[in-house]
Amino acid sequence: MSVHIRKAEPRDAGAIAAFNQAMARETEGKALVPEVITAGVNALIQNPSLGFYLVAETDSQLVASLMVTMEWSDWRNGLFWWIQSVFVAPEYRRQGIYRQLYACVKDLAEQEPNVCGFRLYVERDNIRAQQTYAALGMTETPYRIFEAMQPTVKETLRDL
């Protein structure tokens, strides 16, 4: 199977939004509001200063995607690239596609002198993903993630 990795384009937004909906259902039991996730995907694709998506395609069909966003680290005077919204279609899992996406992220970062590292978060119960990340040389940090949503944010997901 030949897999081609590339940066996402506007024509990929629908497939990426569908991947994100499937990932939210599968990993968190959440239903994303279609209009919100589609607008969010399009906003990132149209604003590269916010980040970018990579997609994997085989036989002209998208089979995986991931999103990269940036976080400035004043401690390191550089950017961390956050890997988020990772999804590989079930029938294409365990075939090295995520490994290829991650290699592309690393290759792109090598072209950007201010990238100091990569981070991601993973559900506590997603052991298979954690094993994959560890196998690629990533290590678990001692940090936990906390959040507080602005009251003006519309409902963007629902429990299934």
Buried (B, 14 or more C-beta within 10 A) or exposed (E): EEBEBEBBEEEBBEBBBBBBBBBBEEBBEBBBBEEBBBEBBBEBBEEEEEBBBBBBBBEEEBBBBBBBBBEEBEEEEBBBBBBBBBBBBEEBBEBEBBEBBBEBBBEBBEEEEEBBEBBBEBEEEBEEBBEBBEEEEBEEEEEEEEEEEEEEEEEBBEEE
